[in-house]
């Protein structure tokens, strides 16, 4: 039987990927201050997300999760948030139209500040410094001062998250997400892209359908689902002191919820069953994600499922598969068969980003678009073959006109990185590549829907 859970119980467990703060007293002071701040999200919202993800797990909806690899203090601004949100709306409407089912929208936003790293040290020109671990911990500048973990950065991360959430809620509920604006969601620099004509055709079809419904007497203004949308936030629960400070008891249920975001996930580097990150996440009632990389063992995965979702609750646990295009076809089938055989209720999602990172000839970290596409295609092919539901995608993406992943409709190359490579950590899909990928997934979902469709029964006498 598992020992009784407490929000601070993780501190007694082994832990990986945590920075060494030089002043423990200053860290404790910041965590105590955070514990008095208002929650960023609410328990009822997290419960609603769990219900929505349960529908995805059952094959009745699709999950679109994406956003920055690591949010930046310097790039925080209303225009960037707006561009990200409207790109998300575009992708979601493409997927909704093709799959003819709801799309659950979860951003990697308003909390995605901490990043796990392969090495604790970064070397440049013979100098060694602590690695950059995200703006919530230290700075990107390669100086001894910037790389010292600073607990006060957690206060700034909280304030930026609150401001971002405020704007996202306004966009989602204040009319910007109205389906009547479907044409206006097109980003300026995407308007002349190869996919722009296809999106414009889809937007016209939606507009015509709305016009038809109005002509039939349907009052569109009385249907909030056409005028607004539900948008949720998520991030990796990596900096556990911050997460503990933001964890509160829900007054209506008595359960503990992390109020830093609606959903949190455990990374591929911190999913050890007896370690701190799993210990913390098992006790909060938010929907959880679990990254599953090439080193995932089936027995360990089953153990983690039992620890994180002991009640086998639909929507509680999302397995985010990040194998790499060259491994997913070999490793995923056995995982699916085992989980299915044991009767575990999980949501399967594809992260085609993290397993496909390479170093370009000029030294930039990048991800070839064709490898990303390949992993997505294989993921859905495997699920179709196993008779299970590939429920979603998990992407690192931005609404900005960056050049960080090679390939795509405009064939971004190494030469484009010099002026348009802006990520503070991992390479992201730009808006155009994100729309490309949305249409690819839409085609896969449409083919799946068509294959499942049953012919109408014949009418007697015809």
Secondary structure in CASP SS format (residue, H / E / C, confidence):
PFRMAT SS
TARGET T0000
AUTHOR 0000-0000-0000
METHOD secondary structure of the structure
MODEL  1
X C 1.00
X C 1.00
X C 1.00
X C 1.00
X C 1.00
X C 1.00
X C 1.00
X C 1.00
X H 1.00
X H 1.00
X H 1.00
X H 1.00
X C 1.00
X E 1.00
X C 1.00
X C 1.00
X C 1.00
X C 1.00
X C 1.00
X C 1.00
X C 1.00
X C 1.00
X C 1.00
X H 1.00
X H 1.00
X H 1.00
X H 1.00
X H 1.00
X H 1.00
X H 1.00
X H 1.00
X H 1.00
X H 1.00
X H 1.00
X C 1.00
X C 1.00
X C 1.00
X C 1.00
X C 1.00
X C 1.00
X C 1.00
X C 1.00
X H 1.00
X H 1.00
X H 1.00
X H 1.00
X H 1.00
X H 1.00
X H 1.00
X H 1.00
X H 1.00
X H 1.00
X H 1.00
X H 1.00
X H 1.00
X H 1.00
X H 1.00
X C 1.00
X C 1.00
X C 1.00
X E 1.00
X E 1.00
X E 1.00
X E 1.00
X E 1.00
X E 1.00
X E 1.00
X C 1.00
X C 1.00
X C 1.00
X C 1.00
X C 1.00
X C 1.00
X C 1.00
X C 1.00
X C 1.00
X C 1.00
X H 1.00
X H 1.00
X H 1.00
X H 1.00
X H 1.00
X H 1.00
X H 1.00
X H 1.00
X H 1.00
X H 1.00
X H 1.00
X H 1.00
X H 1.00
X H 1.00
X H 1.00
X H 1.00
X H 1.00
X H 1.00
X H 1.00
X H 1.00
X H 1.00
X H 1.00
X C 1.00
X C 1.00
X E 1.00
X E 1.00
X E 1.00
X E 1.00
X E 1.00
X E 1.00
X E 1.00
X C 1.00
X C 1.00
X C 1.00
X C 1.00
X C 1.00
X C 1.00
X C 1.00
X C 1.00
X C 1.00
X C 1.00
X C 1.00
X C 1.00
X E 1.00
X E 1.00
X E 1.00
X E 1.00
X C 1.00
X C 1.00
X E 1.00
X E 1.00
X E 1.00
X E 1.00
X C 1.00
X C 1.00
X C 1.00
X C 1.00
X C 1.00
X C 1.00
X C 1.00
X C 1.00
X C 1.00
X C 1.00
X C 1.00
X C 1.00
X C 1.00
X C 1.00
X C 1.00
X C 1.00
X C 1.00
X C 1.00
X C 1.00
X C 1.00
X C 1.00
X C 1.00
X H 1.00
X H 1.00
X H 1.00
X H 1.00
X H 1.00
X H 1.00
X H 1.00
X H 1.00
X H 1.00
X H 1.00
X H 1.00
X H 1.00
X H 1.00
X H 1.00
X H 1.00
X H 1.00
X H 1.00
X H 1.00
X H 1.00
X H 1.00
X H 1.00
X C 1.00
X C 1.00
X C 1.00
X C 1.00
X C 1.00
X H 1.00
X H 1.00
X H 1.00
X C 1.00
X C 1.00
X C 1.00
X C 1.00
X C 1.00
X C 1.00
X H 1.00
X H 1.00
X H 1.00
X C 1.00
X C 1.00
X C 1.00
X C 1.00
X C 1.00
X H 1.00
X H 1.00
X H 1.00
X H 1.00
X H 1.00
X H 1.00
X H 1.00
X H 1.00
X H 1.00
X H 1.00
X H 1.00
X H 1.00
X H 1.00
X H 1.00
X H 1.00
X H 1.00
X H 1.00
X H 1.00
X H 1.00
X H 1.00
X C 1.00
X C 1.00
X C 1.00
X C 1.00
X H 1.00
X H 1.00
X H 1.00
X C 1.00
X H 1.00
X H 1.00
X H 1.00
X H 1.00
X C 1.00
X C 1.00
X C 1.00
X E 1.00
X E 1.00
X E 1.00
X E 1.00
X E 1.00
X E 1.00
X C 1.00
X C 1.00
X C 1.00
X H 1.00
X H 1.00
X H 1.00
X H 1.00
X H 1.00
X H 1.00
X C 1.00
X E 1.00
X E 1.00
X E 1.00
X C 1.00
X C 1.00
X C 1.00
X C 1.00
X C 1.00
X C 1.00
X E 1.00
X E 1.00
X E 1.00
X C 1.00
X C 1.00
X C 1.00
X C 1.00
X E 1.00
X E 1.00
X E 1.00
X E 1.00
X C 1.00
X C 1.00
X C 1.00
X C 1.00
X C 1.00
X C 1.00
X C 1.00
X C 1.00
X E 1.00
X H 1.00
X H 1.00
X H 1.00
X H 1.00
X H 1.00
X H 1.00
X H 1.00
X H 1.00
X C 1.00
X C 1.00
X C 1.00
X E 1.00
X E 1.00
X E 1.00
X E 1.00
X E 1.00
X E 1.00
X C 1.00
X C 1.00
X C 1.00
X C 1.00
X C 1.00
X H 1.00
X H 1.00
X H 1.00
X H 1.00
X H 1.00
X H 1.00
X H 1.00
X H 1.00
X H 1.00
X H 1.00
X H 1.00
X C 1.00
X C 1.00
X C 1.00
X C 1.00
X C 1.00
X C 1.00
X C 1.00
X C 1.00
X E 1.00
X E 1.00
X E 1.00
X E 1.00
X E 1.00
X C 1.00
X C 1.00
X C 1.00
X C 1.00
X C 1.00
X C 1.00
X H 1.00
X H 1.00
X H 1.00
X H 1.00
X H 1.00
X H 1.00
X H 1.00
X H 1.00
X H 1.00
X H 1.00
X H 1.00
X H 1.00
X H 1.00
X H 1.00
X C 1.00
X C 1.00
X C 1.00
X C 1.00
X C 1.00
X E 1.00
X E 1.00
X E 1.00
X E 1.00
X C 1.00
X C 1.00
X C 1.00
X H 1.00
X H 1.00
X H 1.00
X E 1.00
X E 1.00
X E 1.00
X C 1.00
X C 1.00
X C 1.00
X C 1.00
X C 1.00
X E 1.00
X E 1.00
X E 1.00
X C 1.00
X H 1.00
X H 1.00
X H 1.00
X H 1.00
X H 1.00
X H 1.00
X H 1.00
X H 1.00
X H 1.00
X H 1.00
X H 1.00
X H 1.00
X H 1.00
X H 1.00
X H 1.00
X H 1.00
X H 1.00
X H 1.00
X C 1.00
X C 1.00
X C 1.00
X E 1.00
X E 1.00
X E 1.00
X E 1.00
X E 1.00
X E 1.00
X E 1.00
X E 1.00
X C 1.00
X C 1.00
X C 1.00
X C 1.00
X C 1.00
X C 1.00
X C 1.00
X C 1.00
X C 1.00
X E 1.00
X C 1.00
X C 1.00
X C 1.00
X C 1.00
X E 1.00
X C 1.00
X H 1.00
X H 1.00
X H 1.00
X H 1.00
X H 1.00
X H 1.00
X H 1.00
X C 1.00
X C 1.00
X C 1.00
X C 1.00
X C 1.00
X C 1.00
X C 1.00
X C 1.00
X E 1.00
X C 1.00
X H 1.00
X H 1.00
X H 1.00
X H 1.00
X H 1.00
X H 1.00
X H 1.00
X H 1.00
X H 1.00
X H 1.00
X H 1.00
X H 1.00
X H 1.00
X H 1.00
X H 1.00
X H 1.00
X H 1.00
X H 1.00
X H 1.00
X H 1.00
X H 1.00
X H 1.00
X C 1.00
X C 1.00
X C 1.00
X C 1.00
X C 1.00
X C 1.00
X C 1.00
X C 1.00
X C 1.00
X C 1.00
END
